[in-house]
Amino acid sequence: MGDTMSGTGRNGTLAGTTEAELREAFAREDYVAEDDVVTTVLLALRLGKPLLVEGEPGSGKTELGTTLAAGFDTELIRLQCYEGLAAENTLYEWNYTKQLLSVQAGERGVAGGAGDEPADAAASAGEESVFGEEYLLERPLLRALSSDGDVPPVLLIDEIDRADEEFEALLLEVLSEFQVSIPEYGTVRADVPPVVVITSNRTRGLSDALKRRCLYLHVEPPSFGKEREIVRRKVPELDGAVAAEVCAVTRELRDEPLLKHPGVAETLDWAHAVAELRHDGDGSLSAAEIENTLGCLLKEVEDVQRVDDSLLESLLAAASEARAAEG
């Protein structure tokens, strides 16, 4: 990373990804992707554009990023956003302790390259100062730009709506030119831009400037059929009829006025729990099974308490109907 790098193309080897290859990558990771998801992701890869993914919590936004990294066997670099996220947590920090020890030992000086200097000048200054690569602590954004692997990494910027607007402004240089300027060191520019996936739960609006730099994908809550297919792939040890019952119960709960509705992640947690605890194979879900494992689906005490005898009866009826349809 010592020299400033010049961009050479869009997303390197992934720019030539075909639809068949993308679908195969999704299939290897058991990710159920509908046509609009495949098309939008394919365009993001080919055009070298960041992908902004919005949708309800638990709809699979984060998994899209992790699936791309795993499916193409490349590094996943994840930046979890939160309120008050600062530049030093996202770009870089200097190892001040190591710098101080080097200066005290007379090994290095404190001269550094200016941010607008040519790369070779900054690198040369870095070799004699404490503002060199060995003193630089890379955070997610810088690490994504300085990666030199054969396949570009996937940079997952998760829940950007939790961060402040100032962080969005920080991203603009990165997403526009895939570069970042370090005043004491120089400019680091990605030779091969990372694949960028940005997720948002829409708790606040994002800036037009950020959205203009991205392709947009809204992930809808899965249909019953899609969720059943997800469970079938992710929890293959669970009988198909029981998987249908699990999805039917989850869907029924989503129709209730709960504080937090279960997402796909909760459905999968519950499916794994049911499979782990079962002793009677493919028998129908029982009231006791549902009651004893509600903590996999519902994460608020008020929601758990809402599942009274009447609602439990409705859940069992939905499960029974799904099993009959499956048969």
Beta strands, then each sheet from edge to edge (+ up, - down):
strand 1: 51-55
strand 2: 76-80
strand 3: 92-94
strand 4: 136-138
strand 5: 154-158
strand 6: 179-182
strand 7: 186-189
strand 8: 195-200
strand 9: 215-219
sheet 1: 2+ 5+ 8+ 1+ 9+
sheet 2: 3+ 4-
sheet 3: 6+ 7-
end
